[in-house]
Structures are given as C-alpha cells and as structure tokens.
Amino acid sequence: MTSSGPKFTLAAQSTDPLTVNRLGFGAMRITGAGIWGPPADHDTAIAVLRRAVELGVDLIDTADAYGPDVSEDLIREALFPYDGILIATKGGLTRQGPDAWEPVGRPAYLRQCVQMSLRRLGVERIDLWQLHRIDPHVPADEQFGVIAEFQREGLIRHIGLSEVSVADVESARKHFDVVTVQNMYNVADRSAEELLNYSDREGIGFIPWFPLGGRHLASPESAVRQIADRIGATPGQVALAWLLQRSPVMLPIPGTGSIAHLEENCASSSVQLDAQAIGALDALASA
C-alpha cells in the first residue's frame, strides 16, 4: 500500500474533515497474550508500528483497554509526534485480566479515559475518540452527553462508536456527529450489514474489527482459499480486498504483531477481485 491507495474522508461535510488511507492498522495485537500486559518482543512491536507507517498506513486504531495502556504507550514510543498519522483510540471498557472486559460508562470514568489517553499519547487533543461499548447500566444519553462535552472542551476532535446498532447511532447523533462506527464484520460474518448500509448512506466511516474472519477461511476447501489460489494472492488479502471493494466507507484495520503479516495485509489494497470472485464471496453470506 502507498499513499496513493484508496482514501476516505471522515466528517467530509464538516468544517474539520480528515482524510486517511482506507486500509489502517489495529494496534490490539501488539500487546501480550489475552490483550494483557506487554508484548513478548517489545522491539518487534515498535518495528511493526513504524513499518506500518512506512507502508502508507495513516490510521492507527487503538484503545486504552489494550494492555491495558500498553498499546497507547507503544504507539507514542514508536510514532510520536504522529506527523500525518491519525491515532484513533477508545475508552469505556475496563479490564479484569486476560481476555476479560467490562464496560463502564459513568461520565466521570469516561472523562478519566479521555484524560489518561491524552497523557499517554502525549497530545492535547485526540483526533478520533470512540466509545468502546455503551454501558447498559448507565443511561445512554448520559454517556453521549459527556462525550459531547469532551468535544466542546477541545479534548477530542471527532467521535466514533463501537459495537452499536443503527438506533444507537441515531440516538448519539442527537448529541454529536458520529464520524465512524466499529463493529465486527468480515466475509464470513455480515451481522452488521444493516449498520454498514446505514453508514454508506450517511457517509459514516465503517471500521470492521476482526476483518480477516476465522482460520477456517484459509482451509483448502474454502471459497476464499480457492479464489486466492486462482488470482495469486493469500486468503487474508482476498478477505481484505473484498472489504475494500464492498463499500467506499469501509476502513479495515487488520492487526498483527508480525512485520511479514503486516506487509501481506498492506499489499491487499492493490488486489482487485473480479466479478466471479465477488459473487462467490457474496454468496458466503447465505451459505
């Protein structure tokens, strides 16, 4: 991928738009096992982040819960002062141990999330801050209301939501402009199709997490593997290329702790799927 790859403009109709390359990098996997603690190889994690930027990635997605704190700290060490790079982070999930996550949406806690991310990243304003989960135990309007305050106070520039419905987004838009949503979506899991179609109509960036799907997509009998073999690509490149061709608002953020895997992922932006491949992959939704 290079800077001439496909692009998307966040908040395109606002007075403060941000244009990024559509294929970003998810910085969850640069932490330890269970997304807990430091990476097994600190130097490799730093090298992966820097190599991503060399390959043209200018959207790095992270969260305060990754580590926790570890991912944001590594991003600052590797990439500060972020010239030309959009660092998107999230808050609102607490950690109780490896692979354990619990939403907390109390306004005071969300403010702490923002303030601590500002400090760890070393910035005065976060370009894109996303509510990691809506806390079902706190009125949504209270959560959205305090996030709008963060924006008015200049602590955050743009706002996104993660794992939400269309109704959630419409409720949030009464308080602020939603410029991105982040839900699970890949060639094998289209459960967020309604939200994607809504985002397409409204010009909202759609960040699919788990964009590569499960390991079964690379099995010899899978349609993804068969297409990859036919066009001379890898199954992961086919899965990412399908996402990029699915919608102009799609912003995949494949994550990895490996430079080789990173380079493979970034090369997917130049993979073009023909009508036969698109048809076979689209058919997986009803398989």
PyMOL commands that set and color helices and strands:
alter all, ss='L'
color gray80, all
select helices_A, chain A and resi 33-35+42-54+70-79+107-121+140-152+166-172+193-202+215-218+223-231+235-246+259-270+275-286
alter helices_A, ss='H'
color red, helices_A
select strands_A, chain A and resi 7-10+18-21+25-26+59-61+86-91+93-97+100-103+126-131+156-162+178-184+205-209
alter strands_A, ss='S'
color yellow, strands_A
deselect
rebuild
show_as cartoon
